[in-house]
Amino acid sequence: MFRVRLDNQDLILGYISGRIRRSFIRILPGDRVKIEMSRYDSTRGRMIYRLRKKDSND
């Protein structure tokens, strides 16, 4: 489980989706991720995609 800061500066608890876990994608502190928010609990969300860094040359 990760503590994730959203663009609006809110903190939520984020967990890794099964597809990311199955693909062995590593998520490190400082990485930008795409979050799917829970409709029942606004303090939890599922990380569904790891975004590329803006400063990379790829």
C-alpha distance matrix in Angstrom:
0.0 3.8 7.0 9.4 13.1 15.3 18.9 20.3 18.4 16.3 12.8 10.3 6.8 5.8 4.8 7.3 10.7 13.0 15.4 13.3 12.2 15.9 17.2 15.4 14.5 12.7 10.7 11.5 11.5 14.3 14.0 15.0 13.4 14.8 13.0 14.3 14.4 14.8 18.5 18.2 15.5 15.6 12.6 10.1 10.1 9.6 9.9 13.3 15.0 14.8 17.9 20.5 21.3 24.3 26.2 26.3 29.6 28.5
3.8 0.0 3.8 6.0 9.7 12.3 15.7 17.3 15.2 13.5 10.1 8.4 5.8 5.1 6.2 8.4 12.0 14.9 16.6 14.0 13.7 17.5 18.1 16.2 14.5 12.3 9.3 9.4 8.5 10.9 11.1 12.1 11.1 13.0 11.6 13.8 13.8 15.1 18.7 18.8 15.8 15.0 11.9 10.0 9.8 9.9 9.4 13.0 14.0 13.2 15.7 18.3 18.5 21.3 23.2 23.7 27.2 26.5
7.0 3.8 0.0 3.8 6.8 9.8 13.4 14.4 11.9 10.2 6.6 5.9 4.8 6.0 8.7 11.5 14.7 17.9 19.5 17.0 17.2 21.0 21.4 19.7 17.6 15.3 11.9 11.3 9.2 10.8 11.7 12.2 11.7 13.5 11.8 14.1 13.4 14.9 18.1 18.2 14.9 13.3 10.0 9.4 9.9 11.2 11.0 14.8 15.6 14.8 16.6 19.2 19.0 21.2 23.2 24.2 27.9 27.5
9.4 6.0 3.8 0.0 3.8 6.3 9.8 11.3 9.4 8.2 5.6 5.3 6.1 6.1 9.4 11.5 14.3 17.8 18.8 16.4 17.4 21.0 21.0 19.7 17.1 15.2 11.5 11.3 9.2 9.5 9.8 9.3 8.9 10.4 9.1 11.9 11.5 13.8 16.9 17.7 14.7 12.4 9.9 9.3 8.9 10.2 9.5 12.9 13.4 12.6 13.9 16.5 16.4 18.3 20.6 21.9 25.5 25.2
13.1 9.7 6.8 3.8 0.0 3.8 6.8 8.0 5.7 5.7 4.6 6.6 8.9 9.5 13.0 15.0 17.5 21.2 21.8 19.4 20.8 24.3 24.0 22.8 19.9 18.0 14.2 13.5 10.8 9.9 10.8 9.6 10.2 11.4 10.5 13.4 12.7 15.3 17.8 18.9 15.9 12.9 10.9 11.4 11.2 13.0 12.2 15.3 15.3 14.3 14.6 17.0 16.3 17.5 19.8 21.7 25.3 25.4
15.3 12.3 9.8 6.3 3.8 0.0 3.8 5.4 5.2 5.4 6.4 7.7 10.5 10.6 14.1 15.8 17.6 21.3 21.6 19.6 21.6 24.8 24.4 23.8 20.7 19.4 15.8 15.8 13.6 12.1 12.1 9.7 9.7 9.8 9.0 11.6 10.9 14.0 16.0 17.7 15.2 11.8 10.9 11.5 10.7 12.7 12.0 14.4 14.4 14.1 13.8 16.5 16.2 16.9 19.7 21.7 25.0 25.0
18.9 15.7 13.4 9.8 6.8 3.8 0.0 3.8 5.4 7.4 9.6 11.3 14.3 14.2 17.5 18.8 20.3 24.0 23.9 21.9 24.2 27.2 26.4 26.0 22.6 21.5 18.0 17.8 15.6 13.2 13.2 10.4 11.1 11.1 11.1 13.7 13.4 16.7 18.2 20.3 18.1 14.5 14.2 15.0 13.9 15.7 14.6 16.4 15.8 15.3 14.1 16.3 15.6 15.4 18.3 20.7 23.8 24.2
20.3 17.3 14.4 11.3 8.0 5.4 3.8 0.0 3.9 5.7 9.0 11.2 14.8 15.5 19.1 20.9 22.5 26.2 26.5 24.7 26.8 29.9 29.4 29.0 25.8 24.6 21.0 20.7 18.2 16.2 16.6 14.0 14.4 14.0 13.2 15.2 13.8 16.7 17.6 19.4 17.1 13.3 13.3 15.0 14.8 17.2 16.9 19.0 18.9 18.7 17.8 20.1 19.4 19.1 21.9 24.4 27.5 27.9
18.4 15.2 11.9 9.4 5.7 5.2 5.4 3.9 0.0 3.8 6.6 9.7 13.1 14.4 18.1 20.3 22.4 26.1 26.7 24.5 26.2 29.6 29.2 28.3 25.2 23.5 19.7 18.9 16.0 14.3 15.5 13.6 14.5 14.9 14.0 16.3 14.9 17.5 18.9 20.1 17.2 13.7 12.6 14.4 14.7 17.3 16.9 19.5 19.5 18.8 18.2 20.4 19.3 19.5 21.8 24.4 27.8 28.4
16.3 13.5 10.2 8.2 5.7 5.4 7.4 5.7 3.8 0.0 3.8 6.6 10.3 12.1 15.9 18.5 20.6 24.3 25.3 23.4 24.8 28.3 28.4 27.6 24.8 23.2 19.5 19.1 16.4 15.5 16.4 14.6 14.6 14.6 12.8 14.5 12.4 14.4 15.9 16.7 13.6 10.1 8.9 11.1 12.1 15.1 15.5 18.4 19.1 19.0 19.1 21.8 21.2 21.8 24.4 26.6 30.0 30.2
12.8 10.1 6.6 5.6 4.6 6.4 9.6 9.0 6.6 3.8 0.0 3.8 7.0 9.4 13.1 16.0 18.4 22.0 23.4 21.4 22.3 25.9 26.2 25.1 22.6 20.8 17.1 16.6 13.9 13.9 14.9 13.9 13.7 14.2 12.2 14.0 12.1 13.8 16.0 16.3 12.8 10.0 7.4 9.2 10.5 13.3 13.8 17.1 18.1 17.8 18.6 21.3 20.8 22.1 24.4 26.3 29.8 29.9
10.3 8.4 5.9 5.3 6.6 7.7 11.3 11.2 9.7 6.6 3.8 0.0 3.8 6.3 9.9 13.1 15.3 18.8 20.5 18.8 19.6 23.1 23.8 22.9 20.8 19.3 16.0 16.2 14.2 14.8 15.1 14.0 12.7 12.8 10.1 11.3 9.3 10.5 13.1 13.3 9.9 7.7 4.7 5.4 7.0 10.0 11.2 14.7 16.2 16.6 18.0 21.1 21.3 22.9 25.5 26.9 30.4 29.9
6.8 5.8 4.8 6.1 8.9 10.5 14.3 14.8 13.1 10.3 7.0 3.8 0.0 3.8 6.8 10.4 12.9 16.2 18.3 16.6 16.8 20.4 21.5 20.4 18.7 17.2 14.2 14.7 13.4 14.8 14.9 14.4 12.8 13.2 10.4 11.4 10.0 10.6 13.8 13.6 10.3 9.4 6.1 4.8 6.3 8.5 9.9 13.6 15.5 15.9 18.0 21.2 21.7 23.9 26.3 27.2 30.7 29.9
5.8 5.1 6.0 6.1 9.5 10.6 14.2 15.5 14.4 12.1 9.4 6.3 3.8 0.0 3.8 6.9 9.4 12.8 14.6 12.9 13.4 16.9 17.8 17.0 15.2 14.1 11.3 12.6 12.1 13.5 12.7 12.2 9.9 10.3 7.8 9.1 8.9 10.1 13.8 14.3 11.7 10.9 8.6 5.8 4.8 5.4 6.2 10.0 11.9 12.5 15.0 18.3 19.3 21.7 24.3 24.7 28.1 27.0
4.8 6.2 8.7 9.4 13.0 14.1 17.5 19.1 18.1 15.9 13.1 9.9 6.8 3.8 0.0 3.8 6.6 9.5 11.8 10.3 10.1 13.6 15.0 14.2 13.1 12.5 10.5 12.6 13.1 15.1 13.7 13.7 11.0 11.4 9.3 10.0 10.7 11.3 15.1 15.4 13.4 13.5 11.5 8.1 6.6 5.1 5.9 9.1 11.5 12.4 15.5 18.7 20.2 23.0 25.4 25.4 28.5 27.0
7.3 8.4 11.5 11.5 15.0 15.8 18.8 20.9 20.3 18.5 16.0 13.1 10.4 6.9 3.8 0.0 3.8 6.5 8.3 6.5 6.6 10.0 11.2 10.7 9.7 9.9 8.7 11.7 13.3 15.1 13.0 13.1 10.1 10.6 9.5 10.4 12.2 13.2 16.9 17.9 16.4 16.4 14.8 11.3 8.9 5.8 5.0 6.9 9.1 10.1 13.7 16.7 18.6 21.8 24.1 23.5 26.4 24.5
10.7 12.0 14.7 14.3 17.5 17.6 20.3 22.5 22.4 20.6 18.4 15.3 12.9 9.4 6.6 3.8 0.0 3.8 5.6 5.6 6.4 8.7 10.3 11.1 10.5 11.9 11.4 14.8 16.6 18.0 15.5 14.9 11.5 10.9 9.7 9.5 11.9 12.7 16.1 17.3 16.7 17.1 16.2 12.5 9.6 5.9 5.8 5.6 8.6 10.9 14.4 17.5 20.0 23.0 25.6 24.7 27.2 25.0
13.0 14.9 17.9 17.8 21.2 21.3 24.0 26.2 26.1 24.3 22.0 18.8 16.2 12.8 9.5 6.5 3.8 0.0 3.8 5.5 5.0 5.9 8.5 9.9 10.5 12.6 13.2 16.8 19.1 20.8 18.1 17.9 14.6 14.2 13.4 12.9 15.3 15.6 18.8 19.8 19.5 20.4 19.6 15.8 13.2 9.5 9.4 8.5 11.0 13.1 16.7 19.5 22.3 25.4 27.8 26.5 28.7 26.1
15.4 16.6 19.5 18.8 21.8 21.6 23.9 26.5 26.7 25.3 23.4 20.5 18.3 14.6 11.8 8.3 5.6 3.8 0.0 3.8 5.4 5.1 6.2 8.7 8.9 11.9 12.9 16.7 19.3 20.5 17.4 17.0 13.8 13.2 13.4 13.3 16.4 17.4 20.4 22.0 21.8 22.2 21.6 17.9 14.8 11.0 9.8 7.7 9.1 11.4 14.7 17.2 20.3 23.3 25.7 24.1 26.0 23.1
13.3 14.0 17.0 16.4 19.4 19.6 21.9 24.7 24.5 23.4 21.4 18.8 16.6 12.9 10.3 6.5 5.6 5.5 3.8 0.0 3.8 5.5 5.2 6.3 5.5 8.1 9.2 12.9 15.7 17.0 13.9 14.0 11.2 11.6 12.3 13.2 16.3 17.7 21.1 22.7 21.9 21.8 20.7 17.2 14.1 10.5 8.2 6.9 7.4 8.5 12.1 14.4 17.3 20.5 22.7 21.1 23.3 20.7
12.2 13.7 17.2 17.4 20.8 21.6 24.2 26.8 26.2 24.8 22.3 19.6 16.8 13.4 10.1 6.6 6.4 5.0 5.4 3.8 0.0 3.8 5.5 5.2 6.4 8.3 9.9 13.3 16.2 18.2 15.7 16.4 13.9 14.7 14.7 15.5 18.0 18.9 22.4 23.4 22.4 22.8 21.4 17.7 15.2 11.7 10.2 9.9 10.9 11.6 15.3 17.4 19.9 23.4 25.3 23.7 25.9 23.5
15.9 17.5 21.0 21.0 24.3 24.8 27.2 29.9 29.6 28.3 25.9 23.1 20.4 16.9 13.6 10.0 8.7 5.9 5.1 5.5 3.8 0.0 3.8 5.5 7.9 10.7 13.0 16.5 19.6 21.5 18.6 19.2 16.6 17.0 17.4 17.7 20.5 21.3 24.5 25.7 25.1 25.7 24.6 20.9 18.2 14.5 13.2 11.9 12.7 13.8 17.3 19.1 21.9 25.3 27.1 25.1 26.9 24.1
17.2 18.1 21.4 21.0 24.0 24.4 26.4 29.4 29.2 28.4 26.2 23.8 21.5 17.8 15.0 11.2 10.3 8.5 6.2 5.2 5.5 3.8 0.0 3.8 5.5 9.0 11.7 15.2 18.6 20.0 16.9 17.6 15.4 16.1 17.3 18.2 21.4 22.7 26.0 27.5 26.9 26.9 25.8 22.3 19.3 15.6 13.4 11.7 11.3 11.8 14.9 16.2 19.1 22.5 24.1 21.8 23.4 20.4
15.4 16.2 19.7 19.7 22.8 23.8 26.0 29.0 28.3 27.6 25.1 22.9 20.4 17.0 14.2 10.7 11.1 9.9 8.7 6.3 5.2 5.5 3.8 0.0 3.8 6.2 9.4 12.5 16.1 17.9 15.3 16.8 15.1 16.7 17.8 19.2 22.1 23.5 27.0 28.2 27.0 27.0 25.4 22.0 19.4 15.9 13.5 12.9 12.3 11.8 15.1 16.0 18.3 22.0 23.2 21.1 23.0 20.5
14.5 14.5 17.6 17.1 19.9 20.7 22.6 25.8 25.2 24.8 22.6 20.8 18.7 15.2 13.1 9.7 10.5 10.5 8.9 5.5 6.4 7.9 5.5 3.8 0.0 3.8 6.5 9.8 13.4 14.7 11.7 13.1 11.7 13.6 15.2 17.2 20.1 22.0 25.5 27.1 25.7 25.2 23.6 20.4 17.6 14.3 11.3 10.8 9.4 8.2 11.3 12.3 14.6 18.2 19.6 17.7 19.9 17.5
12.7 12.3 15.3 15.2 18.0 19.4 21.5 24.6 23.5 23.2 20.8 19.3 17.2 14.1 12.5 9.9 11.9 12.6 11.9 8.1 8.3 10.7 9.0 6.2 3.8 0.0 3.8 6.4 10.1 11.9 9.6 11.9 11.3 14.0 15.4 17.9 20.4 22.4 26.0 27.3 25.4 24.7 22.6 19.8 17.4 14.7 11.6 12.3 10.9 8.7 11.7 12.4 13.8 17.6 18.6 17.0 19.7 18.0
10.7 9.3 11.9 11.5 14.2 15.8 18.0 21.0 19.7 19.5 17.1 16.0 14.2 11.3 10.5 8.7 11.4 13.2 12.9 9.2 9.9 13.0 11.7 9.4 6.5 3.8 0.0 3.8 6.9 8.6 6.5 8.8 8.5 11.6 12.8 15.7 17.8 20.1 23.7 25.0 22.8 21.7 19.6 17.1 14.8 12.7 9.5 11.0 9.7 7.2 10.0 11.3 12.2 15.8 17.2 16.4 19.5 18.3
11.5 9.4 11.3 11.3 13.5 15.8 17.8 20.7 18.9 19.1 16.6 16.2 14.7 12.6 12.6 11.7 14.8 16.8 16.7 12.9 13.3 16.5 15.2 12.5 9.8 6.4 3.8 0.0 3.8 6.2 5.7 9.1 10.1 13.7 14.9 18.1 19.8 22.1 25.7 26.8 24.2 22.8 20.3 18.3 16.7 15.2 12.3 14.3 12.8 9.8 11.7 12.4 12.1 15.5 16.3 16.0 19.4 18.9
11.5 8.5 9.2 9.2 10.8 13.6 15.6 18.2 16.0 16.4 13.9 14.2 13.4 12.1 13.1 13.3 16.6 19.1 19.3 15.7 16.2 19.6 18.6 16.1 13.4 10.1 6.9 3.8 0.0 3.8 5.6 8.8 10.5 14.0 14.9 18.3 19.3 21.7 25.1 26.1 23.2 21.4 18.7 17.4 16.3 15.7 13.1 15.7 14.5 11.6 12.8 13.7 12.6 15.5 16.3 16.9 20.6 20.6
14.3 10.9 10.8 9.5 9.9 12.1 13.2 16.2 14.3 15.5 13.9 14.8 14.8 13.5 15.1 15.1 18.0 20.8 20.5 17.0 18.2 21.5 20.0 17.9 14.7 11.9 8.6 6.2 3.8 0.0 3.8 6.5 9.4 13.0 14.4 18.1 19.3 22.2 25.3 26.7 23.9 21.7 19.3 18.4 16.9 16.5 13.7 15.9 14.1 11.0 11.0 11.5 9.8 12.2 13.1 14.2 18.0 18.4
14.0 11.1 11.7 9.8 10.8 12.1 13.2 16.6 15.5 16.4 14.9 15.1 14.9 12.7 13.7 13.0 15.5 18.1 17.4 13.9 15.7 18.6 16.9 15.3 11.7 9.6 6.5 5.7 5.6 3.8 0.0 3.8 6.4 10.1 12.2 15.9 17.7 20.7 23.9 25.7 23.3 21.2 19.3 17.7 15.6 14.5 11.2 12.8 10.5 7.2 7.4 8.3 7.6 10.6 12.1 12.6 16.2 16.0
15.0 12.1 12.2 9.3 9.6 9.7 10.4 14.0 13.6 14.6 13.9 14.0 14.4 12.2 13.7 13.1 14.9 17.9 17.0 14.0 16.4 19.2 17.6 16.8 13.1 11.9 8.8 9.1 8.8 6.5 3.8 0.0 3.8 7.1 9.6 13.3 15.2 18.6 21.5 23.6 21.6 19.2 17.8 16.4 13.9 13.1 9.9 11.1 8.8 6.2 5.4 7.4 7.4 9.6 12.2 13.0 16.4 16.0
13.4 11.1 11.7 8.9 10.2 9.7 11.1 14.4 14.5 14.6 13.7 12.7 12.8 9.9 11.0 10.1 11.5 14.6 13.8 11.2 13.9 16.6 15.4 15.1 11.7 11.3 8.5 10.1 10.5 9.4 6.4 3.8 0.0 3.8 6.3 9.9 12.2 15.5 18.5 20.8 19.0 17.0 16.0 14.0 11.0 9.7 6.4 7.4 5.6 4.4 5.3 8.7 10.1 12.4 15.3 15.6 18.7 17.6
14.8 13.0 13.5 10.4 11.4 9.8 11.1 14.0 14.9 14.6 14.2 12.8 13.2 10.3 11.4 10.6 10.9 14.2 13.2 11.6 14.7 17.0 16.1 16.7 13.6 14.0 11.6 13.7 14.0 13.0 10.1 7.1 3.8 0.0 3.8 6.9 9.7 13.2 15.8 18.5 17.3 15.3 15.2 13.1 9.7 8.4 5.9 5.8 5.0 6.4 6.9 10.7 12.7 14.3 17.7 18.0 20.7 19.3
13.0 11.6 11.8 9.1 10.5 9.0 11.1 13.2 14.0 12.8 12.2 10.1 10.4 7.8 9.3 9.5 9.7 13.4 13.4 12.3 14.7 17.4 17.3 17.8 15.2 15.4 12.8 14.9 14.9 14.4 12.2 9.6 6.3 3.8 0.0 3.8 6.1 9.4 12.3 14.8 13.5 11.7 11.7 9.5 6.0 5.5 4.6 6.0 7.4 9.3 10.6 14.3 16.1 17.8 21.1 21.6 24.4 23.0
14.3 13.8 14.1 11.9 13.4 11.6 13.7 15.2 16.3 14.5 14.0 11.3 11.4 9.1 10.0 10.4 9.5 12.9 13.3 13.2 15.5 17.7 18.2 19.2 17.2 17.9 15.7 18.1 18.3 18.1 15.9 13.3 9.9 6.9 3.8 0.0 3.8 6.7 9.2 12.0 11.6 10.5 11.4 8.9 5.5 5.1 6.4 6.7 9.4 12.2 13.7 17.5 19.5 21.2 24.6 24.9 27.5 25.9
14.4 13.8 13.4 11.5 12.7 10.9 13.4 13.8 14.9 12.4 12.1 9.3 10.0 8.9 10.7 12.2 11.9 15.3 16.4 16.3 18.0 20.5 21.4 22.1 20.1 20.4 17.8 19.8 19.3 19.3 17.7 15.2 12.2 9.7 6.1 3.8 0.0 3.8 6.3 8.8 8.1 6.8 8.2 6.4 4.3 6.5 8.8 10.2 12.9 15.2 16.6 20.4 22.0 23.4 26.8 27.5 30.3 29.0
14.8 15.1 14.9 13.8 15.3 14.0 16.7 16.7 17.5 14.4 13.8 10.5 10.6 10.1 11.3 13.2 12.7 15.6 17.4 17.7 18.9 21.3 22.7 23.5 22.0 22.4 20.1 22.1 21.7 22.2 20.7 18.6 15.5 13.2 9.4 6.7 3.8 0.0 3.8 5.4 5.4 6.0 7.9 6.0 5.5 7.7 11.1 12.4 15.6 18.2 20.0 23.7 25.5 27.1 30.4 31.0 33.8 32.3
18.5 18.7 18.1 16.9 17.8 16.0 18.2 17.6 18.9 15.9 16.0 13.1 13.8 13.8 15.1 16.9 16.1 18.8 20.4 21.1 22.4 24.5 26.0 27.0 25.5 26.0 23.7 25.7 25.1 25.3 23.9 21.5 18.5 15.8 12.3 9.2 6.3 3.8 0.0 3.8 5.9 6.6 9.8 9.1 9.1 11.4 14.5 15.5 18.6 21.3 22.7 26.5 28.2 29.5 32.9 33.7 36.4 35.0
18.2 18.8 18.2 17.7 18.9 17.7 20.3 19.4 20.1 16.7 16.3 13.3 13.6 14.3 15.4 17.9 17.3 19.8 22.0 22.7 23.4 25.7 27.5 28.2 27.1 27.3 25.0 26.8 26.1 26.7 25.7 23.6 20.8 18.5 14.8 12.0 8.8 5.4 3.8 0.0 3.8 6.5 9.1 8.9 10.3 12.8 16.3 17.8 21.1 23.6 25.3 29.1 30.6 32.1 35.4 36.2 39.1 37.7
15.5 15.8 14.9 14.7 15.9 15.2 18.1 17.1 17.2 13.6 12.8 9.9 10.3 11.7 13.4 16.4 16.7 19.5 21.8 21.9 22.4 25.1 26.9 27.0 25.7 25.4 22.8 24.2 23.2 23.9 23.3 21.6 19.0 17.3 13.5 11.6 8.1 5.4 5.9 3.8 0.0 3.8 5.5 5.9 8.4 11.6 14.9 17.1 20.2 22.2 24.0 27.6 28.8 30.4 33.5 34.5 37.6 36.4
15.6 15.0 13.3 12.4 12.9 11.8 14.5 13.3 13.7 10.1 10.0 7.7 9.4 10.9 13.5 16.4 17.1 20.4 22.2 21.8 22.8 25.7 26.9 27.0 25.2 24.7 21.7 22.8 21.4 21.7 21.2 19.2 17.0 15.3 11.7 10.5 6.8 6.0 6.6 6.5 3.8 0.0 3.8 5.6 7.7 11.3 14.1 16.4 18.9 20.6 21.9 25.5 26.4 27.6 30.7 32.0 35.2 34.3
12.6 11.9 10.0 9.9 10.9 10.9 14.2 13.3 12.6 8.9 7.4 4.7 6.1 8.6 11.5 14.8 16.2 19.6 21.6 20.7 21.4 24.6 25.8 25.4 23.6 22.6 19.6 20.3 18.7 19.3 19.3 17.8 16.0 15.2 11.7 11.4 8.2 7.9 9.8 9.1 5.5 3.8 0.0 3.8 7.0 10.7 13.1 16.2 18.5 19.6 21.2 24.6 25.2 26.8 29.6 30.9 34.2 33.5
10.1 10.0 9.4 9.3 11.4 11.5 15.0 15.0 14.4 11.1 9.2 5.4 4.8 5.8 8.1 11.3 12.5 15.8 17.9 17.2 17.7 20.9 22.3 22.0 20.4 19.8 17.1 18.3 17.4 18.4 17.7 16.4 14.0 13.1 9.5 8.9 6.4 6.0 9.1 8.9 5.9 5.6 3.8 0.0 3.8 7.2 10.0 13.0 15.7 17.1 19.2 22.7 23.7 25.7 28.5 29.4 32.6 31.5
10.1 9.8 9.9 8.9 11.2 10.7 13.9 14.8 14.7 12.1 10.5 7.0 6.3 4.8 6.6 8.9 9.6 13.2 14.8 14.1 15.2 18.2 19.3 19.4 17.6 17.4 14.8 16.7 16.3 16.9 15.6 13.9 11.0 9.7 6.0 5.5 4.3 5.5 9.1 10.3 8.4 7.7 7.0 3.8 0.0 3.8 6.6 9.3 12.1 13.9 16.0 19.6 21.0 23.1 26.1 26.6 29.7 28.4
9.6 9.9 11.2 10.2 13.0 12.7 15.7 17.2 17.3 15.1 13.3 10.0 8.5 5.4 5.1 5.8 5.9 9.5 11.0 10.5 11.7 14.5 15.6 15.9 14.3 14.7 12.7 15.2 15.7 16.5 14.5 13.1 9.7 8.4 5.5 5.1 6.5 7.7 11.4 12.8 11.6 11.3 10.7 7.2 3.8 0.0 3.8 6.1 9.3 11.5 14.1 17.8 19.7 22.1 25.0 25.1 27.9 26.2
9.9 9.4 11.0 9.5 12.2 12.0 14.6 16.9 16.9 15.5 13.8 11.2 9.9 6.2 5.9 5.0 5.8 9.4 9.8 8.2 10.2 13.2 13.4 13.5 11.3 11.6 9.5 12.3 13.1 13.7 11.2 9.9 6.4 5.9 4.6 6.4 8.8 11.1 14.5 16.3 14.9 14.1 13.1 10.0 6.6 3.8 0.0 3.8 6.0 7.7 10.5 14.1 16.1 18.6 21.5 21.3 24.2 22.5
13.3 13.0 14.8 12.9 15.3 14.4 16.4 19.0 19.5 18.4 17.1 14.7 13.6 10.0 9.1 6.9 5.6 8.5 7.7 6.9 9.9 11.9 11.7 12.9 10.8 12.3 11.0 14.3 15.7 15.9 12.8 11.1 7.4 5.8 6.0 6.7 10.2 12.4 15.5 17.8 17.1 16.4 16.2 13.0 9.3 6.1 3.8 0.0 3.8 7.1 9.8 13.3 16.1 18.5 21.5 20.9 23.3 21.2
15.0 14.0 15.6 13.4 15.3 14.4 15.8 18.9 19.5 19.1 18.1 16.2 15.5 11.9 11.5 9.1 8.6 11.0 9.1 7.4 10.9 12.7 11.3 12.3 9.4 10.9 9.7 12.8 14.5 14.1 10.5 8.8 5.6 5.0 7.4 9.4 12.9 15.6 18.6 21.1 20.2 18.9 18.5 15.7 12.1 9.3 6.0 3.8 0.0 3.8 6.2 9.6 12.5 15.0 18.0 17.2 19.5 17.4
14.8 13.2 14.8 12.6 14.3 14.1 15.3 18.7 18.8 19.0 17.8 16.6 15.9 12.5 12.4 10.1 10.9 13.1 11.4 8.5 11.6 13.8 11.8 11.8 8.2 8.7 7.2 9.8 11.6 11.0 7.2 6.2 4.4 6.4 9.3 12.2 15.2 18.2 21.3 23.6 22.2 20.6 19.6 17.1 13.9 11.5 7.7 7.1 3.8 0.0 3.8 6.7 9.3 12.2 14.8 14.0 16.7 14.8
17.9 15.7 16.6 13.9 14.6 13.8 14.1 17.8 18.2 19.1 18.6 18.0 18.0 15.0 15.5 13.7 14.4 16.7 14.7 12.1 15.3 17.3 14.9 15.1 11.3 11.7 10.0 11.7 12.8 11.0 7.4 5.4 5.3 6.9 10.6 13.7 16.6 20.0 22.7 25.3 24.0 21.9 21.2 19.2 16.0 14.1 10.5 9.8 6.2 3.8 0.0 3.8 6.5 8.8 11.8 11.4 13.9 12.5
20.5 18.3 19.2 16.5 17.0 16.5 16.3 20.1 20.4 21.8 21.3 21.1 21.2 18.3 18.7 16.7 17.5 19.5 17.2 14.4 17.4 19.1 16.2 16.0 12.3 12.4 11.3 12.4 13.7 11.5 8.3 7.4 8.7 10.7 14.3 17.5 20.4 23.7 26.5 29.1 27.6 25.5 24.6 22.7 19.6 17.8 14.1 13.3 9.6 6.7 3.8 0.0 3.8 6.4 8.7 7.7 10.2 8.9
21.3 18.5 19.0 16.4 16.3 16.2 15.6 19.4 19.3 21.2 20.8 21.3 21.7 19.3 20.2 18.6 20.0 22.3 20.3 17.3 19.9 21.9 19.1 18.3 14.6 13.8 12.2 12.1 12.6 9.8 7.6 7.4 10.1 12.7 16.1 19.5 22.0 25.5 28.2 30.6 28.8 26.4 25.2 23.7 21.0 19.7 16.1 16.1 12.5 9.3 6.5 3.8 0.0 3.8 5.6 5.7 9.1 9.3
24.3 21.3 21.2 18.3 17.5 16.9 15.4 19.1 19.5 21.8 22.1 22.9 23.9 21.7 23.0 21.8 23.0 25.4 23.3 20.5 23.4 25.3 22.5 22.0 18.2 17.6 15.8 15.5 15.5 12.2 10.6 9.6 12.4 14.3 17.8 21.2 23.4 27.1 29.5 32.1 30.4 27.6 26.8 25.7 23.1 22.1 18.6 18.5 15.0 12.2 8.8 6.4 3.8 0.0 3.8 5.7 8.4 9.6
26.2 23.2 23.2 20.6 19.8 19.7 18.3 21.9 21.8 24.4 24.4 25.5 26.3 24.3 25.4 24.1 25.6 27.8 25.7 22.7 25.3 27.1 24.1 23.2 19.6 18.6 17.2 16.3 16.3 13.1 12.1 12.2 15.3 17.7 21.1 24.6 26.8 30.4 32.9 35.4 33.5 30.7 29.6 28.5 26.1 25.0 21.5 21.5 18.0 14.8 11.8 8.7 5.6 3.8 0.0 3.8 6.6 9.1
26.3 23.7 24.2 21.9 21.7 21.7 20.7 24.4 24.4 26.6 26.3 26.9 27.2 24.7 25.4 23.5 24.7 26.5 24.1 21.1 23.7 25.1 21.8 21.1 17.7 17.0 16.4 16.0 16.9 14.2 12.6 13.0 15.6 18.0 21.6 24.9 27.5 31.0 33.7 36.2 34.5 32.0 30.9 29.4 26.6 25.1 21.3 20.9 17.2 14.0 11.4 7.7 5.7 5.7 3.8 0.0 3.8 5.7
29.6 27.2 27.9 25.5 25.3 25.0 23.8 27.5 27.8 30.0 29.8 30.4 30.7 28.1 28.5 26.4 27.2 28.7 26.0 23.3 25.9 26.9 23.4 23.0 19.9 19.7 19.5 19.4 20.6 18.0 16.2 16.4 18.7 20.7 24.4 27.5 30.3 33.8 36.4 39.1 37.6 35.2 34.2 32.6 29.7 27.9 24.2 23.3 19.5 16.7 13.9 10.2 9.1 8.4 6.6 3.8 0.0 3.8
28.5 26.5 27.5 25.2 25.4 25.0 24.2 27.9 28.4 30.2 29.9 29.9 29.9 27.0 27.0 24.5 25.0 26.1 23.1 20.7 23.5 24.1 20.4 20.5 17.5 18.0 18.3 18.9 20.6 18.4 16.0 16.0 17.6 19.3 23.0 25.9 29.0 32.3 35.0 37.7 36.4 34.3 33.5 31.5 28.4 26.2 22.5 21.2 17.4 14.8 12.5 8.9 9.3 9.6 9.1 5.7 3.8 0.0
